[in-house]
Amino acid sequence: MRGLICDDHPLMREALAASMQDRWPDVTLVECGDFPTAWAAAEAGPDFCLVDLSMPGADPLTGLGGLRSRAPAAVIVVVTGLEDEALLAQVRACGVADILSKNAEPRLILDAIRDSVPDLRDLEVKALPRRQGEVLARAMESVEDIPA
């Protein structure tokens, strides 16, 4: 499984990458600090993209559109400090899986990423001892069957 972490702040990028590698060591991550670099990396077809909206190289909507056009099957999760509700509504309309606040607790951000990227959830189940994995998989199926 491959993912992109796109953020212009090296500390945020590296912290998110380290946290993800701790939780999902089998995931290969590529880090990008601007939209043009992210677009080039997206050509490789990542499974998911974690994207800050405020990065050099493009405005947020153009940046997301460039990622979506280059990696149409990727799950896109926005991790941002921006709070402009009008912009966030436009971002939601771009088909992102979730919009997460950088101000949230790290554990909650990782849990939300896992919930947005089904293959990450599957990796967690596979890493558990067999019986725990079976129980967790059944519990997840039950939750998915509950109408929204």
C-alpha positions in Angstrom: 0.0 0.0 0.0 1.3 3.4 -1.0 0.4 6.9 0.2 1.4 10.5 -0.2 1.8 13.0 2.6 1.6 16.5 1.2 2.3 19.4 3.5 4.6 22.4 3.1 5.7 22.2 6.8 8.5 19.6 7.1 7.8 19.1 10.8 4.1 18.3 10.2 5.0 16.0 7.2 7.6 14.1 9.1 5.5 13.8 12.3 2.6 12.4 10.3 4.8 10.0 8.4 6.5 8.8 11.6 3.1 8.2 13.3 1.8 6.4 10.2 4.9 4.2 10.0 4.6 3.3 13.7 0.9 2.3 13.2 1.2 0.8 9.7 4.8 -0.3 9.1 3.9 -2.0 5.7 2.8 1.3 4.2 5.2 3.0 1.8 5.0 6.8 2.1 6.2 9.6 -0.2 6.4 13.1 1.3 5.8 16.2 -0.8 6.1 19.9 0.2 4.2 21.6 -2.6 1.5 20.9 -5.1 3.7 20.4 -8.2 5.8 17.8 -6.4 2.6 16.1 -5.2 1.2 16.0 -8.7 4.3 14.4 -10.0 4.3 11.8 -7.2 0.5 11.1 -7.7 1.4 9.9 -11.3 2.6 6.7 -9.6 -1.0 5.9 -8.4 -0.9 6.0 -4.6 -3.7 4.4 -2.7 -4.3 7.5 -0.6 -3.2 11.1 -0.3 -3.1 13.1 2.9 -3.1 16.7 1.8 -2.8 20.1 3.4 -4.7 22.8 1.5 -2.3 25.6 2.0 0.8 24.7 0.0 3.0 26.4 -2.6 2.3 25.9 -6.3 -1.5 26.2 -6.5 -4.6 27.4 -4.7 -6.4 24.6 -2.7 -9.0 23.7 -5.2 -6.6 23.6 -8.1 -4.2 21.6 -6.0 -6.8 19.0 -5.1 -8.0 18.9 -8.7 -4.5 18.2 -9.9 -4.1 15.3 -7.4 -7.5 13.8 -8.3 -6.8 14.0 -12.1 -3.4 12.2 -11.6 -4.6 9.7 -9.1 -8.3 9.2 -9.7 -8.6 6.0 -7.6 -6.8 7.4 -4.5 -8.6 8.2 -1.3 -7.9 11.9 -0.6 -8.0 13.0 3.0 -7.4 16.7 3.8 -5.4 17.5 7.0 -5.5 21.3 7.4 -5.3 24.2 9.8 -7.7 26.3 7.6 -11.1 27.0 9.0 -12.8 28.9 6.2 -16.2 27.2 6.0 -16.9 28.4 2.5 -13.6 26.9 1.2 -14.1 23.7 3.2 -17.5 23.3 1.6 -15.9 23.6 -1.8 -13.3 21.1 -0.8 -15.9 18.6 0.4 -17.6 19.0 -3.1 -14.3 17.8 -4.7 -15.0 14.3 -3.4 -12.5 14.2 -0.5 -13.0 11.3 1.9 -12.6 13.5 5.0 -11.4 16.9 6.2 -9.4 16.7 9.4 -8.1 19.6 11.6 -4.4 19.8 12.4 -5.5 20.9 15.8 -7.0 17.5 16.7 -5.3 15.0 18.9 -2.8 12.9 16.9 -4.6 9.6 17.8 -7.9 11.0 16.6 -6.3 12.1 13.3 -4.8 8.6 12.7 -8.1 7.0 13.6 -10.0 9.2 11.1 -7.4 8.4 8.4 -7.9 4.7 9.1 -11.6 5.1 8.9 -11.3 7.0 5.6 -8.9 4.5 4.0 -10.4 1.0 4.2 -7.1 -0.8 3.3 -5.5 0.7 6.4 -8.2 -0.8 8.6 -7.5 -4.1 6.9 -3.8 -3.8 7.6 -4.6 -3.3 11.3 -6.8 -6.4 11.4 -4.0 -8.5 9.7 -1.5 -7.3 12.3 -3.5 -8.6 15.2 -3.3 -12.2 16.5 -5.7 -14.4 14.5 -8.5 -14.5 17.0 -8.5 -10.8 17.8 -8.5 -10.1 14.0 -11.5 -12.2 13.5 -13.4 -10.5 16.3 -12.5 -7.0 15.1 -13.4 -7.8 11.5 -16.8 -9.0 12.5 -17.3 -5.9 14.7 -16.4 -3.7 11.7 -18.8 -5.5 9.4 -21.6 -5.0 12.0 -20.9 -1.3 12.2 -20.8 -0.9 8.4 -24.3 -2.6 8.2 -25.8 0.1 10.4 -27.7 2.7 8.3 -26.3 6.2 8.4 
